[in-house]
Each structure stands twice: as structure tokens, then as C-alpha cells.
Amino acid sequence: MNLVFWRCPLCNESLTLVERTWVCANRHSFDRAKEGYVNLLLVNRKHSADPGDNKAMLGSRRYFLQQGFYAPLAMALVAAIREHFPDTEQALTVLDAGCGEGYYLNQLVQMLGANVQGYGTDISRAAMRLAAKQYPALAFAVASSFELPLADASVDVLVRVFAPASEAEIVRVLKPGGLYLWAYPAAQHLFELRQLIYDAPQPHTVEELPPLDNMQECPSLSVNYPVTLPDQASIAALLHMTPYYWSASAEKQAHCQRLQSLDLTVDFCVTVMRKGD
């Protein structure tokens, strides 16, 4: 794995891994946690003591995703990457910005092959702990997607699945010819669950991505399919990993807890952009 990839959040110099510490030319240092990730989120840049998703939410997400319910989204992302980078011998650097517990990044690297290096960032230290422990071949850093600890033009593919981010940062870190994939819920995503939570559910509305400097928009992808959650554990995991959990009344939550299966519509859209050469 490339051992000079992250950059120092204090001075923007490259970080090099020396034994278990990442250090820069100005002698700023950041310890590598025992799980393998590095914390590059400065204390004065945090908006809370422990920002991002908590351990319980991440555990629910891991359980749900590892059942394969969203695997078609990962497959669609891989297909889009291979359309733009068809040479399987070409080395690619893939960054998942806001990667959570690492499911999508691991899926991409596994399907894209041996010449792909995977890196993930997330503002949640609990997420990076889970991700690094489960996927030791990948590199993870606690960091904000609004201040990515990466050099300019250092990434071939940047993937963003649901997570907030700075479009300016995305453009900055992509190499010329690099690919940006943003996956987000489309209108009918999990509408059946919304019907269980809200008295008057509405389809998702998503703001369109504004034009980005030096970025060419490619045809977007639609990933739409039915899925059945076959047991209460899967239903509970889905509810706990979504904002719907906090919107549901005690009565609505109790009703969901009595369900033994749930038919759902999975509906994603993926915006695809390519950076100019």
C-alpha cells in the first residue's frame, strides 16, 4: 500500500508512516490507532465531542449491508468505474469520502481487483475503528469531507454514498480525468418504510448538484429494484441506520418491531462526473 498518501491537517505537507506514527516534514505527528486508522480531524475543527454516527447506528448499518440488500448499488458503482477506466491493469486510487463502516469501499476494491488502492475518510471515530478492524488491507482516516487530508490531484475515483461533502474539495483532490460518483436516495427509496413512519409520507426530494468547475457531467445511473427484508432483525437494523428512527413515534416503532418481513423499493440515483484533463 502507498505509505505516502495522507497530508498533514496542520500544514498540508505529505505524511509518511514511520513505524506506528504518521509524520510530516514539519514534525507534526499523528499516531496510528491499534485498529489501523489515523485521526486527522483536529480538535478545533470538531462541532461536537464525538461527531458523526455512533457505535449503535454503525452496528445496525454493518448488519444490514452485510446481508447484501444494497449490493446492486456497489455493483453499479463498479460498472461505472470500469466504463471510465476499462484497463484492469491500470493502478487506481479510490477514495470513499464519508465511508462509514467501510462496506462500499471494500466492495469496490474487491470487485475492481488487485491494482486498486482503497482509502476511506469519515468524521466518526467509531466508524473508522470498525472499518479499519474489519478491512485491514484498506486505509482509513478520521477526517471531514469538507477538509480532506489529501493532496491536490491525488485521487482517480472519489465515491460519495449519501454523505455530505464539499464539492470544491472533491474537485481539488481528483486527478485530471478523475471520476466522481455521488449516490443518493431517489424519489421512491424505502417509500414503504416511510409509509410506516409518517402519516402523510412524501417521495424524496433531492437538490440537483450545481455545475462544478472543470467537471463534465456524464449520464447518471438509476438503481431501482424490489427487496424483501425476511426477518425482524433486518427490519430493525434498517430502521436504526436511517433518520426515520428518530422521526418515528413510540407507537410507530412498536409496530415496526412486530413486523416479521417487509417488502421495500430500493431506489438510488448516482450522479457521475469526470474532471477535465
Secondary structure as the mmCIF struct_conf table of DSSP 4:
data_model
#
loop_
_struct_conf.conf_type_id
_struct_conf.id
_struct_conf.beg_label_comp_id
_struct_conf.beg_label_asym_id
_struct_conf.beg_label_seq_id
_struct_conf.end_label_comp_id
_struct_conf.end_label_asym_id
_struct_conf.end_label_seq_id
BEND BEND1 LEU A 3 VAL A 4
STRN STRN1 TRP A 6 ARG A 7
TURN_TY1_P TURN_TY1_P1 PRO A 9 CYS A 11
HELX_LH_PP_P HELX_LH_PP_P1 GLU A 13 GLU A 13
STRN STRN2 SER A 14 SER A 14
HELX_LH_PP_P HELX_LH_PP_P2 LEU A 15 LEU A 15
STRN STRN3 THR A 16 VAL A 18
TURN_TY1_P TURN_TY1_P2 GLU A 19 ARG A 20
STRN STRN4 THR A 21 VAL A 23
TURN_TY1_P TURN_TY1_P3 ALA A 25 ASN A 26
STRN STRN5 SER A 29 ASP A 31
STRN STRN6 ARG A 32 ARG A 32
HELX_LH_PP_P HELX_LH_PP_P3 ALA A 33 ALA A 33
TURN_TY1_P TURN_TY1_P4 LYS A 34 GLU A 35
BEND BEND2 GLY A 36 GLY A 36
STRN STRN7 VAL A 38 ASN A 39
HELX_RH_3T_P HELX_RH_3T_P1 VAL A 43 ARG A 45
BEND BEND3 HIS A 47 ASP A 50
BEND BEND4 GLY A 52 GLY A 52
HELX_RH_AL_P HELX_RH_AL_P1 LYS A 55 LEU A 65
TURN_TY1_P TURN_TY1_P5 GLN A 66 TYR A 70
HELX_RH_AL_P HELX_RH_AL_P2 ALA A 71 HIS A 84
TURN_TY1_P TURN_TY1_P6 THR A 88 GLU A 89
BEND BEND5 GLN A 90 GLN A 90
STRN STRN8 LEU A 92 ALA A 97
TURN_TY1_P TURN_TY1_P7 GLY A 98 GLY A 98
TURN_TY1_P TURN_TY1_P8 GLY A 100 GLU A 101
BEND BEND6 GLY A 102 GLY A 102
HELX_RH_AL_P HELX_RH_AL_P3 TYR A 103 LEU A 112
TURN_TY1_P TURN_TY1_P9 ALA A 114 ASN A 115
STRN STRN9 VAL A 116 ASP A 122
BEND BEND7 ILE A 123 ILE A 123
HELX_RH_AL_P HELX_RH_AL_P4 ARG A 125 GLN A 134
TURN_TY1_P TURN_TY1_P10 PRO A 136 ALA A 137
BEND BEND8 LEU A 138 LEU A 138
STRN STRN10 ALA A 139 VAL A 142
TURN_TY1_P TURN_TY1_P11 SER A 145 PHE A 146
BEND BEND9 GLU A 147 GLU A 147
STRN STRN11 LEU A 150 LEU A 150
TURN_TY1_P TURN_TY1_P12 ASP A 152 ALA A 153
STRN STRN12 VAL A 155 VAL A 161
BEND BEND10 PHE A 162 PHE A 162
HELX_RH_AL_P HELX_RH_AL_P5 GLU A 167 VAL A 173
STRN STRN13 LEU A 174 PRO A 185
TURN_TY1_P TURN_TY1_P13 ALA A 187 LEU A 190
HELX_RH_AL_P HELX_RH_AL_P6 PHE A 191 ILE A 197
BEND BEND11 ASP A 199 ALA A 200
HELX_LH_PP_P HELX_LH_PP_P4 GLU A 207 PRO A 211
TURN_TY1_P TURN_TY1_P14 ASP A 213 ASN A 214
STRN STRN14 MET A 215 LEU A 229
BEND BEND12 ASP A 231 ASP A 231
HELX_RH_AL_P HELX_RH_AL_P7 GLN A 232 MET A 241
BEND BEND13 THR A 242 THR A 242
TURN_TY1_P TURN_TY1_P15 PRO A 243 PRO A 243
HELX_RH_AL_P HELX_RH_AL_P8 TYR A 244 SER A 247
BEND BEND14 ALA A 248 ALA A 248
HELX_RH_AL_P HELX_RH_AL_P9 ALA A 250 ARG A 258
BEND BEND15 GLN A 260 GLN A 260
STRN STRN15 LEU A 262 LYS A 275
#
